[in-house]
Amino acid sequence: MENKKLKLGKNILSLGITSFFTDMSTEMIYPLLPMFLSETLGLTKSFIGIIEGAGESIANVLKIFSGWLSDKIRKRKLLALLGYSISTAMKPLFALIQTGWQALILRAFERTGKGIRTAPRDAIIAASVTEDVKGRAFGFHRMMDTLGAVIGPLFATLLLIHFHGNYRKVFLLSAIPALIAVFVIAIFVEEKIKEKKEEIIEEKFKPYFKLFLTSACIFMLSDVSKVLLMIRLREVGVGAVYIPVIWMCFNLIYAGLSYPAGILADKYGTYKVLIFGFILHTFIYLAFIFVTHKFSAILLLLLLGVYKGISDGQLRRLTSTFTEKKLGTAYGLYHSLTGASLLIGNLIFGRLWQSFSVKMAFTYAFILSLSGTILFIILSYLITKSERGFTGLPR
């Protein structure tokens, strides 16, 4: 019986491989892009910020629409494949960029692919497994995705050395793993929608879904960009040469804990695992307020890798419990709203850091993290004690 529970199925394996190669491709470009834009094209930091902000904003808006559309037309695989294909088609074009406006347009289209694919893909994952292994399924997917984020920069570094600092050749070769990802999802992933269109559209979300989204958004307002945290490491004395190694260790911890966190969530309950992760996150940001020593700062950043491994996949798993059929719409709302919260939260954090102090910025992050954690604990209590009998909700 236990072997059956551990068997995740072809869809989960295939989507894990797809995300591995996609993130490998993306991370061959992303760490090099700021240097390419500033050094090769001579763009200002402000314009680079506009490029990133525009790309992420477009992706967040599209996640809602794509998730809703995948439920309406009952074609989640088609939209996921379209999203991966658009991103793949854009990757080699980064090698041809000559101006800042070209970079802006290309980055927007590349993020369009992510916006289209994310909600339908997570809906396929949720629909492909039973409740007793859903934590494992999302944990496995986040593990594969993050391993790609580890391998990609390593390949990019080796290629950059081989091509004597030629960014364009690295960008061109990044299309190879992206093409593998498109091939895998096109051939091996199967559509899992069995309900009729009317059954999906007419279904209402289960109680407390809005409270769940609210708690997740408040919490995400506190989740500081790792780029800003890397800057903080530099300020407390960490050498630039060690930053890529620390970032790789962060991702290895994240990847290594994602699947075990899924096993624990399936066995002991998703809420318990997430509450532990949120409390850990809150104490990390409390400690960041006072830390001025480089080794302590490195330790806190690595502990954030523990938090990410515990929480990222299980928040996605939890989203699916508030609906049985409207999975695409649920994931669209979750990804879009939390993505917007991350963007807004980091803008506020950066402004507080620049205008006041780093301690003020981390105090803001701590307060929001604590508030989101408290609200999530209340949500867990309400659902656990609810007399409405949510079928399928994790403990």
C-alpha positions as CSV (number, residue, x, y, z in Angstrom):
1,M,0.0,0.0,0.0
2,E,2.8,2.4,0.9
3,N,4.4,1.8,-2.6
4,K,1.2,2.9,-4.2
5,K,1.2,6.1,-2.1
6,L,4.7,6.9,-3.2
7,K,4.0,6.5,-6.9
8,L,3.4,10.0,-8.2
9,G,2.7,9.1,-11.8
10,K,3.8,10.1,-15.3
11,N,2.4,13.6,-15.2
12,I,4.2,14.6,-12.0
13,L,7.5,13.1,-13.2
14,S,7.1,14.8,-16.6
15,L,6.2,18.2,-15.3
16,G,9.1,18.0,-12.8
17,I,11.5,17.3,-15.7
18,T,9.9,20.1,-17.7
19,S,10.4,22.6,-14.9
20,F,14.0,21.3,-14.3
21,F,15.0,22.1,-17.9
22,T,13.0,25.3,-18.1
23,D,14.6,26.7,-14.9
24,M,18.0,25.6,-16.0
25,S,17.5,27.6,-19.2
26,T,16.1,30.6,-17.4
27,E,18.9,30.7,-14.9
28,M,21.5,30.5,-17.7
29,I,20.2,34.0,-18.6
30,Y,18.8,35.6,-15.5
31,P,22.1,36.0,-13.4
32,L,23.9,37.4,-16.4
33,L,21.2,39.7,-17.7
34,P,21.8,42.6,-15.3
35,M,25.5,42.7,-16.2
36,F,24.8,42.3,-19.9
37,L,22.2,45.2,-19.8
38,S,24.5,47.5,-17.8
39,E,27.9,46.6,-19.2
40,T,27.2,45.7,-22.8
41,L,24.2,47.9,-23.5
42,G,25.0,50.7,-21.0
43,L,21.5,50.8,-19.4
44,T,20.9,52.6,-16.1
45,K,19.9,50.7,-13.0
46,S,16.5,52.5,-13.1
47,F,15.8,51.3,-16.6
48,I,16.8,47.7,-15.7
49,G,14.4,48.0,-12.7
50,I,11.7,49.0,-15.2
51,I,12.4,46.0,-17.3
52,E,12.1,43.6,-14.4
53,G,9.1,45.3,-12.9
54,A,7.2,45.3,-16.2
55,G,7.9,41.7,-16.9
56,E,6.8,40.5,-13.5
57,S,3.7,42.7,-13.6
58,I,2.6,41.3,-17.0
59,A,3.1,37.7,-15.7
60,N,1.0,38.4,-12.6
61,V,-1.9,39.8,-14.5
62,L,-1.8,36.9,-17.0
63,K,-1.9,34.2,-14.3
64,I,-5.4,35.1,-13.3
65,F,-6.6,35.1,-16.9
66,S,-4.8,32.0,-17.9
67,G,-6.0,30.0,-14.9
68,W,-9.6,31.1,-15.5
69,L,-9.3,30.3,-19.3
70,S,-7.9,26.8,-18.6
71,D,-11.0,26.0,-16.6
72,K,-13.4,27.5,-19.1
73,I,-12.0,25.8,-22.3
74,R,-10.9,22.6,-20.3
75,K,-7.5,22.7,-22.0
76,R,-4.9,23.1,-19.2
77,K,-2.2,21.3,-21.0
78,L,-2.6,23.4,-24.1
79,L,-2.2,26.6,-22.2
80,A,0.8,25.3,-20.2
81,L,2.4,24.1,-23.4
82,L,1.8,27.5,-25.0
83,G,3.4,29.3,-22.1
84,Y,6.5,27.1,-22.1
85,S,6.7,27.5,-25.9
86,I,6.6,31.3,-25.8
87,S,9.3,31.5,-23.1
88,T,11.4,29.1,-25.1
89,A,11.0,31.1,-28.4
90,M,12.2,34.2,-26.6
91,K,15.3,32.8,-25.0
92,P,17.7,32.7,-28.0
93,L,16.5,36.2,-29.0
94,F,18.2,37.7,-25.9
95,A,21.4,37.1,-27.9
96,L,20.2,39.6,-30.5
97,I,19.3,42.5,-28.2
98,Q,20.9,45.9,-29.2
99,T,18.8,48.5,-27.3
100,G,17.1,48.9,-23.9
101,W,13.7,49.0,-25.5
102,Q,14.3,45.6,-27.3
103,A,15.3,44.2,-23.9
104,L,12.1,45.5,-22.3
105,I,9.8,44.1,-25.0
106,L,11.7,40.7,-25.1
107,R,11.6,40.3,-21.3
108,A,7.9,41.2,-21.3
109,F,7.2,38.4,-23.9
110,E,9.4,35.9,-22.0
111,R,7.5,36.6,-18.7
112,T,4.2,36.4,-20.7
113,G,5.0,32.7,-21.2
114,K,5.5,32.3,-17.5
115,G,2.2,34.1,-16.8
116,I,0.3,31.8,-19.2
117,R,1.8,28.5,-18.0
118,T,2.0,28.7,-14.2
119,A,-1.7,28.3,-13.1
120,P,-2.7,25.6,-15.6
121,R,0.5,23.6,-14.8
122,D,-0.2,23.6,-11.1
123,A,-3.8,22.7,-11.8
124,I,-2.6,19.7,-13.8
125,I,-0.4,18.6,-10.8
126,A,-3.2,18.9,-8.4
127,A,-5.6,16.9,-10.6
128,S,-3.0,14.2,-11.3
129,V,-2.7,12.7,-7.8
130,T,-4.9,11.7,-4.9
131,E,-5.0,13.8,-1.7
132,D,-2.7,11.4,0.2
133,V,0.3,12.1,-2.0
134,K,-0.5,15.7,-3.1
135,G,2.1,17.1,-0.7
136,R,4.8,14.8,-2.2
137,A,3.7,15.8,-5.7
138,F,4.2,19.5,-5.2
139,G,7.3,18.9,-3.2
140,F,8.8,16.9,-6.0
141,H,7.9,19.5,-8.5
142,R,9.5,22.3,-6.5
143,M,12.6,20.2,-5.9
144,M,13.1,19.6,-9.7
145,D,12.4,23.3,-10.5
146,T,15.0,24.5,-7.9
147,L,17.6,21.9,-9.0
148,G,17.3,23.5,-12.5
149,A,18.0,26.8,-10.8
150,V,21.2,25.3,-9.4
151,I,22.5,23.7,-12.6
152,G,21.7,26.6,-14.9
153,P,24.1,29.2,-13.4
154,L,26.9,26.5,-13.2
155,F,26.4,25.9,-17.0
156,A,26.3,29.6,-17.7
157,T,29.6,30.2,-15.8
158,L,31.4,27.4,-17.6
159,L,30.1,28.6,-21.0
160,L,31.0,32.2,-20.1
161,I,34.6,31.1,-19.4
162,H,34.7,29.0,-22.6
163,F,33.4,31.9,-24.7
164,H,35.6,34.5,-23.0
165,G,32.8,36.5,-21.5
166,N,30.5,36.5,-24.6
167,Y,27.0,36.8,-23.0
168,R,25.3,36.5,-26.4
169,K,26.5,32.9,-27.0
170,V,25.4,31.8,-23.6
171,F,21.9,33.3,-24.2
172,L,21.8,31.4,-27.5
173,L,22.6,28.1,-26.0
174,S,20.1,28.5,-23.2
175,A,17.4,27.6,-25.8
176,I,18.6,23.9,-25.8
177,P,17.3,22.9,-22.3
178,A,14.2,25.0,-22.9
179,L,13.4,23.0,-26.1
180,I,13.9,19.8,-24.1
181,A,11.3,21.1,-21.6
182,V,8.7,21.8,-24.4
183,F,9.3,18.4,-25.9
184,V,8.7,16.6,-22.6
185,I,5.4,18.4,-21.8
186,A,4.1,18.1,-25.3
187,I,4.7,14.3,-25.5
188,F,4.4,12.9,-22.0
189,V,1.9,15.1,-20.0
190,E,-1.7,14.1,-20.2
191,E,-4.8,16.3,-19.7
192,K,-6.6,15.4,-16.5
193,I,-9.9,17.4,-16.7
194,K,-12.8,15.1,-16.5
195,E,-15.6,17.5,-15.5
196,K,-17.8,19.2,-17.9
197,K,-17.3,22.9,-18.6
198,E,-20.6,23.8,-16.8
199,E,-19.6,21.8,-13.7
200,I,-16.3,23.8,-13.5
201,I,-17.7,27.2,-14.0
202,E,-20.7,26.8,-11.7
203,E,-18.6,25.5,-8.7
204,K,-18.0,27.9,-5.9
205,F,-14.9,28.1,-3.8
206,K,-15.0,26.5,-0.4
207,P,-15.3,28.8,2.7
208,Y,-12.2,30.6,4.0
209,F,-10.6,30.7,0.5
210,K,-10.5,34.5,0.7
211,L,-9.0,34.4,4.2
212,F,-6.3,32.0,2.9
213,L,-5.5,34.4,0.0
214,T,-5.4,37.3,2.4
215,S,-3.0,35.6,4.9
216,A,-0.8,34.4,2.0
217,C,-0.7,38.0,0.5
218,I,0.1,39.6,3.9
219,F,2.9,37.1,4.4
220,M,4.3,37.6,0.9
221,L,4.6,41.3,1.5
222,S,7.3,40.4,4.0
223,D,9.2,38.0,1.7
224,V,12.3,40.0,0.7
225,S,13.9,39.5,-2.7
226,K,17.1,37.4,-2.4
227,V,18.9,40.1,-4.5
228,L,18.3,42.6,-1.7
229,L,19.5,40.0,0.8
230,M,22.6,39.4,-1.2
231,I,23.3,43.2,-1.1
232,R,22.9,43.0,2.7
233,L,25.5,40.2,2.8
234,R,27.9,42.4,0.9
235,E,27.3,45.2,3.4
236,V,28.2,43.1,6.4
237,G,31.5,42.0,4.8
238,V,30.8,38.9,2.6
239,G,33.2,38.9,-0.4
240,A,31.6,39.1,-3.8
241,V,33.4,35.8,-4.9
242,Y,31.4,33.9,-2.2
243,I,27.9,35.3,-3.2
244,P,27.3,32.8,-6.1
245,V,28.3,29.9,-3.8
246,I,26.0,31.0,-1.1
247,W,23.2,31.4,-3.6
248,M,23.8,27.9,-4.9
249,C,23.7,26.5,-1.3
250,F,20.4,28.3,-0.7
251,N,18.9,26.6,-3.7
252,L,20.3,23.2,-2.8
253,I,18.8,23.5,0.7
254,Y,15.5,24.6,-0.9
255,A,15.5,21.7,-3.4
256,G,16.7,19.1,-0.8
257,L,13.9,19.9,1.6
258,S,11.0,20.3,-0.8
259,Y,10.1,16.6,-1.2
260,P,10.7,15.7,2.5
261,A,8.4,18.6,3.4
262,G,5.7,17.1,1.1
263,I,6.1,13.7,2.9
264,L,5.7,15.4,6.3
265,A,2.7,17.3,5.0
266,D,1.0,14.2,3.7
267,K,1.7,12.4,7.0
268,Y,1.1,15.1,9.7
269,G,-0.9,17.8,7.9
270,T,-0.2,20.7,5.6
271,Y,-1.2,23.3,8.1
272,K,1.3,22.1,10.7
273,V,4.2,22.0,8.2
274,L,3.3,25.5,6.9
275,I,2.9,27.0,10.4
276,F,6.4,25.8,11.3
277,G,7.8,27.3,8.1
278,F,6.1,30.7,8.7
279,I,7.3,30.9,12.3
280,L,10.8,30.1,11.2
281,H,10.5,32.9,8.5
282,T,9.3,35.4,11.1
283,F,12.2,34.7,13.5
284,I,14.7,34.9,10.7
285,Y,13.6,38.4,9.8
286,L,13.6,39.4,13.5
287,A,17.2,38.2,13.7
288,F,18.1,40.2,10.5
289,I,17.1,43.4,12.3
290,F,20.1,43.0,14.7
291,V,22.7,41.0,12.6
292,T,25.8,42.8,11.6
293,H,28.2,39.9,11.4
294,K,28.8,38.2,8.1
295,F,28.6,34.6,9.3
296,S,25.4,35.2,11.1
297,A,23.9,36.8,8.0
298,I,25.0,33.9,5.8
299,L,23.4,31.4,8.3
300,L,20.1,33.4,8.2
301,L,20.0,33.4,4.5
302,L,20.6,29.6,4.4
303,L,17.8,29.2,7.0
304,L,15.5,31.0,4.5
305,G,16.3,28.2,2.1
306,V,14.9,25.9,4.8
307,Y,11.7,28.0,4.9
308,K,11.4,28.0,1.1
309,G,11.8,24.2,1.0
310,I,9.1,23.7,3.6
311,S,6.6,26.2,2.4
312,D,6.7,26.8,-1.4
313,G,5.3,23.5,-2.6
314,Q,2.9,23.2,0.3
315,L,1.2,26.5,-0.2
316,R,0.5,25.4,-3.8
317,R,-0.8,22.1,-2.4
318,L,-3.0,23.9,0.0
319,T,-4.5,26.1,-2.7
320,S,-6.1,23.0,-4.4
321,T,-8.0,22.1,-1.2
322,F,-10.4,25.0,-1.6
323,T,-11.9,23.7,-4.8
324,E,-12.4,20.4,-6.6
325,K,-13.0,21.5,-10.2
326,K,-11.9,25.2,-10.5
327,L,-8.3,24.5,-10.0
328,G,-7.0,26.7,-12.8
329,T,-8.9,29.7,-11.5
330,A,-7.8,29.0,-7.9
331,Y,-4.1,28.9,-8.9
332,G,-4.5,31.9,-11.1
333,L,-5.8,33.9,-8.2
334,Y,-3.1,32.6,-5.8
335,H,-0.1,33.2,-8.0
336,S,-1.3,36.6,-9.3
337,L,-2.2,38.0,-5.9
338,T,0.9,36.7,-4.0
339,G,3.1,37.7,-6.9
340,A,1.7,41.3,-6.8
341,S,2.3,41.2,-3.0
342,L,5.9,40.2,-3.5
343,L,6.5,43.0,-5.9
344,I,4.8,45.7,-3.7
345,G,6.5,44.4,-0.6
346,N,10.0,44.6,-2.1
347,L,9.3,48.1,-3.4
348,I,8.3,49.1,0.2
349,F,11.3,47.3,1.7
350,G,13.7,49.0,-0.7
351,R,12.3,52.4,-0.1
352,L,12.5,52.0,3.7
353,W,16.1,50.8,3.4
354,Q,17.0,53.7,1.1
355,S,15.1,56.5,3.0
356,F,15.6,55.4,6.6
357,S,17.7,52.4,7.5
358,V,18.2,48.7,6.9
359,K,16.9,48.0,10.5
360,M,13.7,49.8,9.6
361,A,13.3,47.8,6.5
362,F,13.8,44.5,8.3
363,T,11.4,45.6,11.1
364,Y,8.8,46.1,8.4
365,A,9.4,42.6,7.0
366,F,9.2,41.1,10.5
367,I,5.9,42.8,11.4
368,L,4.3,41.7,8.1
369,S,5.6,38.1,8.5
370,L,4.3,38.0,12.1
371,S,0.9,39.3,11.0
372,G,0.6,36.8,8.1
373,T,1.6,34.0,10.4
374,I,-0.9,34.9,13.1
375,L,-3.7,35.2,10.4
376,F,-2.7,31.8,9.0
377,I,-2.8,30.2,12.4
378,I,-6.3,31.6,12.8
379,L,-7.2,30.2,9.4
380,S,-5.9,26.8,10.4
381,Y,-8.0,26.9,13.7
382,L,-11.2,27.9,11.9
383,I,-10.9,25.2,9.3
384,T,-9.9,22.5,11.8
385,K,-12.9,23.4,14.0
386,S,-15.3,24.0,11.2
387,E,-18.5,22.1,11.3
388,R,-18.9,22.4,7.6
389,G,-16.9,19.3,6.8
390,F,-14.4,20.3,4.2
391,T,-13.8,17.1,2.3
392,G,-10.2,16.8,1.1
393,L,-8.8,19.5,3.3
394,P,-5.5,18.6,4.9
395,R,-5.2,18.5,8.6
